[in-house]
Amino acid sequence: MICAVYKSSLKAETYLFVEKRDVFDAVPDTLMKMFGAPKLVMLVPLSKRETLALADIAKVKSELLAKGYYLQIPPPQENLLEQHKASLNFDSK
């Protein structure tokens, strides 16, 4: 299984995996509008890989088969100020 990976032009660190290059038929229109113009990053032979950098390869494969696409979003950013306040037992209320 080879898939195409695209980078979002609107959302930082957001990637869309599709089954075939430049074929976005399975991707909902609302998602494509939020994603923006897709920019091809690479073609990935999933059958020859055991891992991916930031995504669970088994989940990518299963969602590609089930939905025809996989959306990789960045993990939520840590709020370092809130963590620091919590470590000091600071309550701003």
PyMOL Python script that loads the backbone (N, CA, C, O; Angstrom):
from pymol import cmd

cmd.read_pdbstr("""\
ATOM      1  N   MET A   1       0.844  -1.177   0.000  1.00  0.00           N
ATOM      2  CA  MET A   1       0.000   0.000   0.000  1.00  0.00           C
ATOM      3  C   MET A   1       0.893   1.245   0.000  1.00  0.00           C
ATOM      4  O   MET A   1       1.724   1.435   0.888  1.00  0.00           O
ATOM      5  N   ILE A   2       0.699   2.077  -1.011  1.00  0.00           N
ATOM      6  CA  ILE A   2       1.416   3.349  -1.094  1.00  0.00           C
ATOM      7  C   ILE A   2       0.384   4.461  -0.894  1.00  0.00           C
ATOM      8  O   ILE A   2      -0.709   4.414  -1.458  1.00  0.00           O
ATOM      9  N   CYS A   3       0.742   5.454  -0.093  1.00  0.00           N
ATOM     10  CA  CYS A   3      -0.171   6.580   0.100  1.00  0.00           C
ATOM     11  C   CYS A   3       0.579   7.883  -0.144  1.00  0.00           C
ATOM     12  O   CYS A   3       1.808   7.937  -0.093  1.00  0.00           O
ATOM     13  N   ALA A   4      -0.189   8.919  -0.406  1.00  0.00           N
ATOM     14  CA  ALA A   4       0.371  10.254  -0.611  1.00  0.00           C
ATOM     15  C   ALA A   4       0.126  11.074   0.650  1.00  0.00           C
ATOM     16  O   ALA A   4      -0.951  11.018   1.243  1.00  0.00           O
ATOM     17  N   VAL A   5       1.135  11.830   1.046  1.00  0.00           N
ATOM     18  CA  VAL A   5       1.040  12.654   2.247  1.00  0.00           C
ATOM     19  C   VAL A   5       1.116  14.121   1.823  1.00  0.00           C
ATOM     20  O   VAL A   5       2.014  14.534   1.091  1.00  0.00           O
ATOM     21  N   TYR A   6       0.135  14.897   2.313  1.00  0.00           N
ATOM     22  CA  TYR A   6       0.048  16.318   1.981  1.00  0.00           C
ATOM     23  C   TYR A   6       0.102  17.162   3.240  1.00  0.00           C
ATOM     24  O   TYR A   6      -0.416  16.780   4.289  1.00  0.00           O
ATOM     25  N   LYS A   7       0.739  18.313   3.114  1.00  0.00           N
ATOM     26  CA  LYS A   7       0.836  19.284   4.204  1.00  0.00           C
ATOM     27  C   LYS A   7      -0.248  20.337   4.001  1.00  0.00           C
ATOM     28  O   LYS A   7      -0.526  20.746   2.874  1.00  0.00           O
ATOM     29  N   SER A   8      -0.852  20.768   5.092  1.00  0.00           N
ATOM     30  CA  SER A   8      -1.885  21.800   5.028  1.00  0.00           C
ATOM     31  C   SER A   8      -1.256  23.163   4.769  1.00  0.00           C
ATOM     32  O   SER A   8      -0.186  23.482   5.288  1.00  0.00           O
ATOM     33  N   SER A   9      -1.943  23.960   3.955  1.00  0.00           N
ATOM     34  CA  SER A   9      -1.484  25.330   3.720  1.00  0.00           C
ATOM     35  C   SER A   9      -2.072  26.292   4.756  1.00  0.00           C
ATOM     36  O   SER A   9      -1.667  27.453   4.817  1.00  0.00           O
ATOM     37  N   LEU A  10      -3.035  25.815   5.578  1.00  0.00           N
ATOM     38  CA  LEU A  10      -3.679  26.674   6.564  1.00  0.00           C
ATOM     39  C   LEU A  10      -3.388  26.290   8.016  1.00  0.00           C
ATOM     40  O   LEU A  10      -3.396  27.153   8.894  1.00  0.00           O
ATOM     41  N   LYS A  11      -3.135  25.029   8.273  1.00  0.00           N
ATOM     42  CA  LYS A  11      -2.935  24.545   9.640  1.00  0.00           C
ATOM     43  C   LYS A  11      -1.516  24.018   9.802  1.00  0.00           C
ATOM     44  O   LYS A  11      -1.111  23.087   9.106  1.00  0.00           O
ATOM     45  N   ALA A  12      -0.768  24.607  10.712  1.00  0.00           N
ATOM     46  CA  ALA A  12       0.621  24.199  10.939  1.00  0.00           C
ATOM     47  C   ALA A  12       0.689  22.749  11.425  1.00  0.00           C
ATOM     48  O   ALA A  12      -0.134  22.308  12.227  1.00  0.00           O
ATOM     49  N   GLU A  13       1.667  22.034  10.932  1.00  0.00           N
ATOM     50  CA  GLU A  13       1.950  20.660  11.347  1.00  0.00           C
ATOM     51  C   GLU A  13       0.761  19.719  11.186  1.00  0.00           C
ATOM     52  O   GLU A  13       0.601  18.778  11.963  1.00  0.00           O
ATOM     53  N   THR A  14      -0.069  19.972  10.182  1.00  0.00           N
ATOM     54  CA  THR A  14      -1.231  19.130   9.905  1.00  0.00           C
ATOM     55  C   THR A  14      -1.028  18.467   8.553  1.00  0.00           C
ATOM     56  O   THR A  14      -0.715  19.125   7.561  1.00  0.00           O
ATOM     57  N   TYR A  15      -1.213  17.142   8.530  1.00  0.00           N
ATOM     58  CA  TYR A  15      -0.947  16.365   7.328  1.00  0.00           C
ATOM     59  C   TYR A  15      -2.146  15.485   6.985  1.00  0.00           C
ATOM     60  O   TYR A  15      -2.853  14.998   7.867  1.00  0.00           O
ATOM     61  N   LEU A  16      -2.358  15.295   5.689  1.00  0.00           N
ATOM     62  CA  LEU A  16      -3.446  14.472   5.193  1.00  0.00           C
ATOM     63  C   LEU A  16      -2.851  13.329   4.370  1.00  0.00           C
ATOM     64  O   LEU A  16      -2.109  13.556   3.415  1.00  0.00           O
ATOM     65  N   PHE A  17      -3.189  12.102   4.757  1.00  0.00           N
ATOM     66  CA  PHE A  17      -2.754  10.910   4.036  1.00  0.00           C
ATOM     67  C   PHE A  17      -3.934  10.456   3.172  1.00  0.00           C
ATOM     68  O   PHE A  17      -5.045  10.307   3.680  1.00  0.00           O
ATOM     69  N   VAL A  18      -3.709  10.234   1.882  1.00  0.00           N
ATOM     70  CA  VAL A  18      -4.745   9.712   0.990  1.00  0.00           C
ATOM     71  C   VAL A  18      -4.188   8.509   0.234  1.00  0.00           C
ATOM     72  O   VAL A  18      -2.976   8.331   0.114  1.00  0.00           O
ATOM     73  N   GLU A  19      -5.108   7.692  -0.270  1.00  0.00           N
ATOM     74  CA  GLU A  19      -4.696   6.450  -0.926  1.00  0.00           C
ATOM     75  C   GLU A  19      -3.970   6.662  -2.242  1.00  0.00           C
ATOM     76  O   GLU A  19      -3.056   5.910  -2.580  1.00  0.00           O
ATOM     77  N   LYS A  20      -4.375   7.690  -2.990  1.00  0.00           N
ATOM     78  CA  LYS A  20      -3.761   7.937  -4.290  1.00  0.00           C
ATOM     79  C   LYS A  20      -3.402   9.400  -4.425  1.00  0.00           C
ATOM     80  O   LYS A  20      -4.107  10.276  -3.923  1.00  0.00           O
ATOM     81  N   ARG A  21      -2.314   9.654  -5.100  1.00  0.00           N
ATOM     82  CA  ARG A  21      -1.835  11.028  -5.301  1.00  0.00           C
ATOM     83  C   ARG A  21      -2.896  11.873  -6.008  1.00  0.00           C
ATOM     84  O   ARG A  21      -3.445  11.486  -7.039  1.00  0.00           O
ATOM     85  N   ASP A  22      -3.161  13.034  -5.421  1.00  0.00           N
ATOM     86  CA  ASP A  22      -4.090  14.033  -5.968  1.00  0.00           C
ATOM     87  C   ASP A  22      -5.540  13.550  -6.075  1.00  0.00           C
ATOM     88  O   ASP A  22      -6.319  14.113  -6.844  1.00  0.00           O
ATOM     89  N   VAL A  23      -5.910  12.516  -5.317  1.00  0.00           N
ATOM     90  CA  VAL A  23      -7.297  12.035  -5.305  1.00  0.00           C
ATOM     91  C   VAL A  23      -7.857  12.275  -3.899  1.00  0.00           C
ATOM     92  O   VAL A  23      -7.498  11.588  -2.943  1.00  0.00           O
ATOM     93  N   PHE A  24      -8.749  13.271  -3.804  1.00  0.00           N
ATOM     94  CA  PHE A  24      -9.306  13.674  -2.515  1.00  0.00           C
ATOM     95  C   PHE A  24     -10.816  13.411  -2.431  1.00  0.00           C
ATOM     96  O   PHE A  24     -11.507  14.023  -1.616  1.00  0.00           O
ATOM     97  N   ASP A  25     -11.320  12.512  -3.262  1.00  0.00           N
ATOM     98  CA  ASP A  25     -12.757  12.236  -3.316  1.00  0.00           C
ATOM     99  C   ASP A  25     -13.325  11.778  -1.971  1.00  0.00           C
ATOM    100  O   ASP A  25     -14.464  12.112  -1.646  1.00  0.00           O
ATOM    101  N   ALA A  26     -12.561  11.028  -1.188  1.00  0.00           N
ATOM    102  CA  ALA A  26     -13.050  10.488   0.085  1.00  0.00           C
ATOM    103  C   ALA A  26     -13.015  11.510   1.222  1.00  0.00           C
ATOM    104  O   ALA A  26     -13.636  11.310   2.265  1.00  0.00           O
ATOM    105  N   VAL A  27     -12.291  12.597   1.012  1.00  0.00           N
ATOM    106  CA  VAL A  27     -12.129  13.611   2.065  1.00  0.00           C
ATOM    107  C   VAL A  27     -13.335  14.556   2.055  1.00  0.00           C
ATOM    108  O   VAL A  27     -13.660  15.128   1.015  1.00  0.00           O
ATOM    109  N   PRO A  28     -14.000  14.726   3.203  1.00  0.00           N
ATOM    110  CA  PRO A  28     -15.164  15.629   3.247  1.00  0.00           C
ATOM    111  C   PRO A  28     -14.792  17.060   2.833  1.00  0.00           C
ATOM    112  O   PRO A  28     -13.696  17.540   3.119  1.00  0.00           O
ATOM    113  N   ASP A  29     -15.728  17.721   2.158  1.00  0.00           N
ATOM    114  CA  ASP A  29     -15.492  19.091   1.680  1.00  0.00           C
ATOM    115  C   ASP A  29     -15.143  20.051   2.811  1.00  0.00           C
ATOM    116  O   ASP A  29     -14.273  20.908   2.656  1.00  0.00           O
ATOM    117  N   THR A  30     -15.825  19.909   3.953  1.00  0.00           N
ATOM    118  CA  THR A  30     -15.545  20.815   5.078  1.00  0.00           C
ATOM    119  C   THR A  30     -14.111  20.643   5.579  1.00  0.00           C
ATOM    120  O   THR A  30     -13.460  21.618   5.957  1.00  0.00           O
ATOM    121  N   LEU A  31     -13.625  19.411   5.580  1.00  0.00           N
ATOM    122  CA  LEU A  31     -12.240  19.162   5.990  1.00  0.00           C
ATOM    123  C   LEU A  31     -11.274  19.774   4.991  1.00  0.00           C
ATOM    124  O   LEU A  31     -10.275  20.375   5.386  1.00  0.00           O
ATOM    125  N   MET A  32     -11.558  19.630   3.701  1.00  0.00           N
ATOM    126  CA  MET A  32     -10.676  20.206   2.682  1.00  0.00           C
ATOM    127  C   MET A  32     -10.633  21.728   2.779  1.00  0.00           C
ATOM    128  O   MET A  32      -9.582  22.331   2.558  1.00  0.00           O
ATOM    129  N   LYS A  33     -11.770  22.360   3.108  1.00  0.00           N
ATOM    130  CA  LYS A  33     -11.782  23.818   3.255  1.00  0.00           C
ATOM    131  C   LYS A  33     -10.929  24.247   4.440  1.00  0.00           C
ATOM    132  O   LYS A  33     -10.199  25.235   4.356  1.00  0.00           O
ATOM    133  N   MET A  34     -11.016  23.509   5.546  1.00  0.00           N
ATOM    134  CA  MET A  34     -10.213  23.823   6.733  1.00  0.00           C
ATOM    135  C   MET A  34      -8.735  23.514   6.504  1.00  0.00           C
ATOM    136  O   MET A  34      -7.865  24.178   7.067  1.00  0.00           O
ATOM    137  N   PHE A  35      -8.455  22.510   5.681  1.00  0.00           N
ATOM    138  CA  PHE A  35      -7.083  22.077   5.403  1.00  0.00           C
ATOM    139  C   PHE A  35      -6.375  23.049   4.469  1.00  0.00           C
ATOM    140  O   PHE A  35      -5.171  23.276   4.593  1.00  0.00           O
ATOM    141  N   GLY A  36      -7.123  23.619   3.537  1.00  0.00           N
ATOM    142  CA  GLY A  36      -6.530  24.530   2.565  1.00  0.00           C
ATOM    143  C   GLY A  36      -5.960  23.772   1.376  1.00  0.00           C
ATOM    144  O   GLY A  36      -6.235  22.586   1.191  1.00  0.00           O
ATOM    145  N   ALA A  37      -5.179  24.456   0.586  1.00  0.00           N
ATOM    146  CA  ALA A  37      -4.580  23.837  -0.592  1.00  0.00           C
ATOM    147  C   ALA A  37      -3.542  22.810  -0.149  1.00  0.00           C
ATOM    148  O   ALA A  37      -2.557  23.167   0.498  1.00  0.00           O
ATOM    149  N   PRO A  38      -3.750  21.538  -0.490  1.00  0.00           N
ATOM    150  CA  PRO A  38      -2.797  20.508  -0.080  1.00  0.00           C
ATOM    151  C   PRO A  38      -1.490  20.619  -0.859  1.00  0.00           C
ATOM    152  O   PRO A  38      -1.487  20.827  -2.072  1.00  0.00           O
ATOM    153  N   LYS A  39      -0.386  20.476  -0.137  1.00  0.00           N
ATOM    154  CA  LYS A  39       0.939  20.517  -0.762  1.00  0.00           C
ATOM    155  C   LYS A  39       1.594  19.156  -0.569  1.00  0.00           C
ATOM    156  O   LYS A  39       1.837  18.733   0.561  1.00  0.00           O
ATOM    157  N   LEU A  40       1.882  18.470  -1.678  1.00  0.00           N
ATOM    158  CA  LEU A  40       2.460  17.131  -1.609  1.00  0.00           C
ATOM    159  C   LEU A  40       3.802  17.154  -0.890  1.00  0.00           C
ATOM    160  O   LEU A  40       4.696  17.931  -1.227  1.00  0.00           O
ATOM    161  N   VAL A  41       3.920  16.286   0.106  1.00  0.00           N
ATOM    162  CA  VAL A  41       5.168  16.179   0.856  1.00  0.00           C
ATOM    163  C   VAL A  41       5.949  14.958   0.395  1.00  0.00           C
ATOM    164  O   VAL A  41       7.146  15.039   0.118  1.00  0.00           O
ATOM    165  N   MET A  42       5.244  13.805   0.317  1.00  0.00           N
ATOM    166  CA  MET A  42       5.923  12.579  -0.090  1.00  0.00           C
ATOM    167  C   MET A  42       4.919  11.476  -0.395  1.00  0.00           C
ATOM    168  O   MET A  42       3.743  11.554  -0.041  1.00  0.00           O
ATOM    169  N   LEU A  43       5.426  10.451  -1.060  1.00  0.00           N
ATOM    170  CA  LEU A  43       4.690   9.212  -1.252  1.00  0.00           C
ATOM    171  C   LEU A  43       5.326   8.200  -0.308  1.00  0.00           C
ATOM    172  O   LEU A  43       6.549   8.074  -0.255  1.00  0.00           O
ATOM    173  N   VAL A  44       4.487   7.476   0.441  1.00  0.00           N
ATOM    174  CA  VAL A  44       5.002   6.562   1.454  1.00  0.00           C
ATOM    175  C   VAL A  44       4.512   5.146   1.167  1.00  0.00           C
ATOM    176  O   VAL A  44       3.305   4.909   1.104  1.00  0.00           O
ATOM    177  N   PRO A  45       5.450   4.192   0.991  1.00  0.00           N
ATOM    178  CA  PRO A  45       5.054   2.793   0.843  1.00  0.00           C
ATOM    179  C   PRO A  45       4.788   2.190   2.228  1.00  0.00           C
ATOM    180  O   PRO A  45       5.712   1.713   2.887  1.00  0.00           O
ATOM    181  N   LEU A  46       3.538   2.213   2.660  1.00  0.00           N
ATOM    182  CA  LEU A  46       3.197   1.748   4.010  1.00  0.00           C
ATOM    183  C   LEU A  46       3.471   0.263   4.208  1.00  0.00           C
ATOM    184  O   LEU A  46       3.776  -0.169   5.320  1.00  0.00           O
ATOM    185  N   SER A  47       3.365  -0.512   3.151  1.00  0.00           N
ATOM    186  CA  SER A  47       3.591  -1.959   3.286  1.00  0.00           C
ATOM    187  C   SER A  47       5.053  -2.288   3.584  1.00  0.00           C
ATOM    188  O   SER A  47       5.353  -3.377   4.072  1.00  0.00           O
ATOM    189  N   LYS A  48       5.955  -1.365   3.298  1.00  0.00           N
ATOM    190  CA  LYS A  48       7.384  -1.603   3.531  1.00  0.00           C
ATOM    191  C   LYS A  48       7.892  -0.934   4.804  1.00  0.00           C
ATOM    192  O   LYS A  48       9.088  -0.973   5.094  1.00  0.00           O
ATOM    193  N   ARG A  49       6.982  -0.317   5.569  1.00  0.00           N
ATOM    194  CA  ARG A  49       7.396   0.393   6.789  1.00  0.00           C
ATOM    195  C   ARG A  49       6.742  -0.243   8.006  1.00  0.00           C
ATOM    196  O   ARG A  49       5.646  -0.799   7.927  1.00  0.00           O
ATOM    197  N   GLU A  50       7.431  -0.151   9.120  1.00  0.00           N
ATOM    198  CA  GLU A  50       6.879  -0.650  10.379  1.00  0.00           C
ATOM    199  C   GLU A  50       6.424   0.486  11.278  1.00  0.00           C
ATOM    200  O   GLU A  50       5.590   0.284  12.161  1.00  0.00           O
ATOM    201  N   THR A  51       6.966   1.681  11.061  1.00  0.00           N
ATOM    202  CA  THR A  51       6.608   2.838  11.879  1.00  0.00           C
ATOM    203  C   THR A  51       6.548   4.098  11.019  1.00  0.00           C
ATOM    204  O   THR A  51       7.063   4.145   9.903  1.00  0.00           O
ATOM    205  N   LEU A  52       5.904   5.108  11.580  1.00  0.00           N
ATOM    206  CA  LEU A  52       5.910   6.454  11.015  1.00  0.00           C
ATOM    207  C   LEU A  52       6.380   7.393  12.112  1.00  0.00           C
ATOM    208  O   LEU A  52       6.320   7.046  13.291  1.00  0.00           O
ATOM    209  N   ALA A  53       6.841   8.562  11.745  1.00  0.00           N
ATOM    210  CA  ALA A  53       7.422   9.490  12.720  1.00  0.00           C
ATOM    211  C   ALA A  53       6.441   9.889  13.826  1.00  0.00           C
ATOM    212  O   ALA A  53       6.758   9.749  15.007  1.00  0.00           O
ATOM    213  N   LEU A  54       5.270  10.375  13.465  1.00  0.00           N
ATOM    214  CA  LEU A  54       4.345  10.907  14.469  1.00  0.00           C
ATOM    215  C   LEU A  54       2.980  10.247  14.477  1.00  0.00           C
ATOM    216  O   LEU A  54       2.099  10.667  15.227  1.00  0.00           O
ATOM    217  N   ALA A  55       2.787   9.231  13.668  1.00  0.00           N
ATOM    218  CA  ALA A  55       1.479   8.578  13.601  1.00  0.00           C
ATOM    219  C   ALA A  55       1.627   7.078  13.792  1.00  0.00           C
ATOM    220  O   ALA A  55       2.661   6.494  13.470  1.00  0.00           O
ATOM    221  N   ASP A  56       0.583   6.471  14.316  1.00  0.00           N
ATOM    222  CA  ASP A  56       0.528   5.023  14.483  1.00  0.00           C
ATOM    223  C   ASP A  56       0.235   4.415  13.107  1.00  0.00           C
ATOM    224  O   ASP A  56      -0.837   4.631  12.541  1.00  0.00           O
ATOM    225  N   ILE A  57       1.182   3.665  12.586  1.00  0.00           N
ATOM    226  CA  ILE A  57       1.045   3.146  11.218  1.00  0.00           C
ATOM    227  C   ILE A  57      -0.163   2.234  11.066  1.00  0.00           C
ATOM    228  O   ILE A  57      -0.788   2.219  10.006  1.00  0.00           O
ATOM    229  N   ALA A  58      -0.505   1.473  12.101  1.00  0.00           N
ATOM    230  CA  ALA A  58      -1.681   0.603  12.032  1.00  0.00           C
ATOM    231  C   ALA A  58      -2.955   1.429  11.909  1.00  0.00           C
ATOM    232  O   ALA A  58      -3.867   1.069  11.165  1.00  0.00           O
ATOM    233  N   LYS A  59      -3.015   2.533  12.639  1.00  0.00           N
ATOM    234  CA  LYS A  59      -4.191   3.407  12.566  1.00  0.00           C
ATOM    235  C   LYS A  59      -4.267   4.086  11.202  1.00  0.00           C
ATOM    236  O   LYS A  59      -5.354   4.218  10.639  1.00  0.00           O
ATOM    237  N   VAL A  60      -3.142   4.512  10.672  1.00  0.00           N
ATOM    238  CA  VAL A  60      -3.115   5.138   9.342  1.00  0.00           C
ATOM    239  C   VAL A  60      -3.655   4.153   8.306  1.00  0.00           C
ATOM    240  O   VAL A  60      -4.518   4.501   7.501  1.00  0.00           O
ATOM    241  N   LYS A  61      -3.142   2.926   8.332  1.00  0.00           N
ATOM    242  CA  LYS A  61      -3.595   1.914   7.369  1.00  0.00           C
ATOM    243  C   LYS A  61      -5.081   1.621   7.513  1.00  0.00           C
ATOM    244  O   LYS A  61      -5.798   1.548   6.516  1.00  0.00           O
ATOM    245  N   SER A  62      -5.548   1.453   8.748  1.00  0.00           N
ATOM    246  CA  SER A  62      -6.965   1.111   8.944  1.00  0.00           C
ATOM    247  C   SER A  62      -7.885   2.252   8.524  1.00  0.00           C
ATOM    248  O   SER A  62      -8.942   2.006   7.941  1.00  0.00           O
ATOM    249  N   GLU A  63      -7.500   3.497   8.809  1.00  0.00           N
ATOM    250  CA  GLU A  63      -8.340   4.630   8.408  1.00  0.00           C
ATOM    251  C   GLU A  63      -8.304   4.847   6.895  1.00  0.00           C
ATOM    252  O   GLU A  63      -9.304   5.251   6.303  1.00  0.00           O
ATOM    253  N   LEU A  64      -7.168   4.584   6.275  1.00  0.00           N
ATOM    254  CA  LEU A  64      -7.107   4.676   4.816  1.00  0.00           C
ATOM    255  C   LEU A  64      -8.045   3.653   4.185  1.00  0.00           C
ATOM    256  O   LEU A  64      -8.744   3.961   3.220  1.00  0.00           O
ATOM    257  N   LEU A  65      -8.061   2.441   4.726  1.00  0.00           N
ATOM    258  CA  LEU A  65      -8.951   1.404   4.190  1.00  0.00           C
ATOM    259  C   LEU A  65     -10.412   1.701   4.490  1.00  0.00           C
ATOM    260  O   LEU A  65     -11.271   1.492   3.634  1.00  0.00           O
ATOM    261  N   ALA A  66     -10.705   2.184   5.692  1.00  0.00           N
ATOM    262  CA  ALA A  66     -12.092   2.425   6.103  1.00  0.00           C
ATOM    263  C   ALA A  66     -12.672   3.721   5.531  1.00  0.00           C
ATOM    264  O   ALA A  66     -13.800   3.735   5.037  1.00  0.00           O
ATOM    265  N   LYS A  67     -11.894   4.816   5.598  1.00  0.00           N
ATOM    266  CA  LYS A  67     -12.408   6.131   5.217  1.00  0.00           C
ATOM    267  C   LYS A  67     -11.820   6.667   3.913  1.00  0.00           C
ATOM    268  O   LYS A  67     -12.419   7.525   3.264  1.00  0.00           O
ATOM    269  N   GLY A  68     -10.661   6.166   3.537  1.00  0.00           N
ATOM    270  CA  GLY A  68      -9.999   6.667   2.335  1.00  0.00           C
ATOM    271  C   GLY A  68      -9.031   7.800   2.610  1.00  0.00           C
ATOM    272  O   GLY A  68      -8.410   8.323   1.685  1.00  0.00           O
ATOM    273  N   TYR A  69      -8.893   8.192   3.884  1.00  0.00           N
ATOM    274  CA  TYR A  69      -7.944   9.233   4.259  1.00  0.00           C
ATOM    275  C   TYR A  69      -7.609   9.114   5.742  1.00  0.00           C
ATOM    276  O   TYR A  69      -8.319   8.457   6.504  1.00  0.00           O
ATOM    277  N   TYR A  70      -6.514   9.762   6.133  1.00  0.00           N
ATOM    278  CA  TYR A  70      -6.125   9.852   7.541  1.00  0.00           C
ATOM    279  C   TYR A  70      -5.634  11.275   7.774  1.00  0.00           C
ATOM    280  O   TYR A  70      -4.808  11.778   7.013  1.00  0.00           O
ATOM    281  N   LEU A  71      -6.128  11.919   8.807  1.00  0.00           N
ATOM    282  CA  LEU A  71      -5.711  13.279   9.141  1.00  0.00           C
ATOM    283  C   LEU A  71      -4.804  13.243  10.362  1.00  0.00           C
ATOM    284  O   LEU A  71      -5.191  12.757  11.424  1.00  0.00           O
ATOM    285  N   GLN A  72      -3.599  13.760  10.197  1.00  0.00           N
ATOM    286  CA  GLN A  72      -2.646  13.837  11.309  1.00  0.00           C
ATOM    287  C   GLN A  72      -2.581  15.282  11.783  1.00  0.00           C
ATOM    288  O   GLN A  72      -2.165  16.173  11.043  1.00  0.00           O
ATOM    289  N   ILE A  73      -2.994  15.500  13.021  1.00  0.00           N
ATOM    290  CA  ILE A  73      -2.949  16.841  13.600  1.00  0.00           C
ATOM    291  C   ILE A  73      -1.870  16.883  14.670  1.00  0.00           C
ATOM    292  O   ILE A  73      -1.548  15.853  15.262  1.00  0.00           O
ATOM    293  N   PRO A  74      -1.305  18.060  14.929  1.00  0.00           N
ATOM    294  CA  PRO A  74      -0.250  18.138  15.933  1.00  0.00           C
ATOM    295  C   PRO A  74      -0.811  17.926  17.335  1.00  0.00           C
ATOM    296  O   PRO A  74      -1.978  18.222  17.592  1.00  0.00           O
ATOM    297  N   PRO A  75       0.012  17.419  18.231  1.00  0.00           N
ATOM    298  CA  PRO A  75      -0.448  17.283  19.613  1.00  0.00           C
ATOM    299  C   PRO A  75      -0.692  18.666  20.206  1.00  0.00           C
ATOM    300  O   PRO A  75      -0.074  19.637  19.771  1.00  0.00           O
ATOM    301  N   PRO A  76      -1.587  18.774  21.197  1.00  0.00           N
ATOM    302  CA  PRO A  76      -1.841  20.087  21.797  1.00  0.00           C
ATOM    303  C   PRO A  76      -0.571  20.644  22.447  1.00  0.00           C
ATOM    304  O   PRO A  76       0.231  19.909  23.022  1.00  0.00           O
ATOM    305  N   GLN A  77      -0.420  21.945  22.338  1.00  0.00           N
ATOM    306  CA  GLN A  77       0.754  22.586  22.935  1.00  0.00           C
ATOM    307  C   GLN A  77       0.615  22.627  24.447  1.00  0.00           C
ATOM    308  O   GLN A  77      -0.470  22.840  24.986  1.00  0.00           O
ATOM    309  N   GLU A  78       1.732  22.420  25.110  1.00  0.00           N
ATOM    310  CA  GLU A  78       1.736  22.490  26.562  1.00  0.00           C
ATOM    311  C   GLU A  78       1.732  23.957  26.997  1.00  0.00           C
ATOM    312  O   GLU A  78       2.414  24.791  26.402  1.00  0.00           O
ATOM    313  N   ASN A  79       0.968  24.257  28.023  1.00  0.00           N
ATOM    314  CA  ASN A  79       0.948  25.598  28.565  1.00  0.00           C
ATOM    315  C   ASN A  79       1.964  25.631  29.708  1.00  0.00           C
ATOM    316  O   ASN A  79       1.650  25.269  30.842  1.00  0.00           O
ATOM    317  N   LEU A  80       3.170  26.063  29.397  1.00  0.00           N
ATOM    318  CA  LEU A  80       4.255  26.046  30.376  1.00  0.00           C
ATOM    319  C   LEU A  80       4.002  26.979  31.550  1.00  0.00           C
ATOM    320  O   LEU A  80       4.414  26.686  32.673  1.00  0.00           O
ATOM    321  N   LEU A  81       3.328  28.099  31.305  1.00  0.00           N
ATOM    322  CA  LEU A  81       3.023  29.026  32.393  1.00  0.00           C
ATOM    323  C   LEU A  81       2.094  28.360  33.399  1.00  0.00           C
ATOM    324  O   LEU A  81       2.318  28.456  34.606  1.00  0.00           O
ATOM    325  N   GLU A  82       1.055  27.687  32.916  1.00  0.00           N
ATOM    326  CA  GLU A  82       0.120  27.010  33.815  1.00  0.00           C
ATOM    327  C   GLU A  82       0.815  25.882  34.578  1.00  0.00           C
ATOM    328  O   GLU A  82       0.541  25.668  35.759  1.00  0.00           O
ATOM    329  N   GLN A  83       1.707  25.166  33.909  1.00  0.00           N
ATOM    330  CA  GLN A  83       2.459  24.105  34.587  1.00  0.00           C
ATOM    331  C   GLN A  83       3.330  24.692  35.698  1.00  0.00           C
ATOM    332  O   GLN A  83       3.427  24.130  36.789  1.00  0.00           O
ATOM    333  N   HIS A  84       3.955  25.818  35.407  1.00  0.00           N
ATOM    334  CA  HIS A  84       4.810  26.459  36.406  1.00  0.00           C
ATOM    335  C   HIS A  84       3.977  26.941  37.598  1.00  0.00           C
ATOM    336  O   HIS A  84       4.365  26.753  38.751  1.00  0.00           O
ATOM    337  N   LYS A  85       2.832  27.564  37.310  1.00  0.00           N
ATOM    338  CA  LYS A  85       1.951  28.023  38.387  1.00  0.00           C
ATOM    339  C   LYS A  85       1.500  26.850  39.251  1.00  0.00           C
ATOM    340  O   LYS A  85       1.465  26.954  40.477  1.00  0.00           O
ATOM    341  N   ALA A  86       1.159  25.747  38.618  1.00  0.00           N
ATOM    342  CA  ALA A  86       0.723  24.558  39.353  1.00  0.00           C
ATOM    343  C   ALA A  86       1.855  24.006  40.228  1.00  0.00           C
ATOM    344  O   ALA A  86       1.614  23.543  41.343  1.00  0.00           O
ATOM    345  N   SER A  87       3.082  24.059  39.718  1.00  0.00           N
ATOM    346  CA  SER A  87       4.194  23.555  40.509  1.00  0.00           C
ATOM    347  C   SER A  87       4.469  24.423  41.731  1.00  0.00           C
ATOM    348  O   SER A  87       5.041  23.962  42.719  1.00  0.00           O
ATOM    349  N   LEU A  88       4.049  25.702  41.650  1.00  0.00           N
ATOM    350  CA  LEU A  88       4.228  26.635  42.787  1.00  0.00           C
ATOM    351  C   LEU A  88       2.985  26.702  43.661  1.00  0.00           C
ATOM    352  O   LEU A  88       2.942  27.454  44.635  1.00  0.00           O
ATOM    353  N   ASN A  89       1.968  25.909  43.308  1.00  0.00           N
ATOM    354  CA  ASN A  89       0.667  25.947  44.004  1.00  0.00           C
ATOM    355  C   ASN A  89       0.073  27.359  43.973  1.00  0.00           C
ATOM    356  O   ASN A  89      -0.509  27.821  44.954  1.00  0.00           O
ATOM    357  N   PHE A  90       0.227  28.020  42.856  1.00  0.00           N
ATOM    358  CA  PHE A  90      -0.285  29.375  42.664  1.00  0.00           C
ATOM    359  C   PHE A  90      -1.718  29.304  42.182  1.00  0.00           C
ATOM    360  O   PHE A  90      -2.010  28.602  41.214  1.00  0.00           O
ATOM    361  N   ASP A  91      -2.617  30.018  42.838  1.00  0.00           N
ATOM    362  CA  ASP A  91      -4.011  30.068  42.403  1.00  0.00           C
ATOM    363  C   ASP A  91      -4.341  31.524  42.082  1.00  0.00           C
ATOM    364  O   ASP A  91      -4.291  32.391  42.954  1.00  0.00           O
ATOM    365  N   SER A  92      -4.680  31.779  40.807  1.00  0.00           N
ATOM    366  CA  SER A  92      -4.933  33.166  40.379  1.00  0.00           C
ATOM    367  C   SER A  92      -6.355  33.623  40.671  1.00  0.00           C
ATOM    368  O   SER A  92      -6.709  34.736  40.281  1.00  0.00           O
ATOM    369  N   LYS A  93      -7.178  32.840  41.323  1.00  0.00           N
ATOM    370  CA  LYS A  93      -8.561  33.212  41.594  1.00  0.00           C
ATOM    371  C   LYS A  93      -8.689  34.061  42.822  1.00  0.00           C
ATOM    372  O   LYS A  93      -9.797  34.457  43.185  1.00  0.00           O
TER     373      LYS A  93
END
""", "prot")
cmd.dss("prot")
cmd.show_as("cartoon", "prot")
cmd.util.cbc("prot")
cmd.orient("prot")
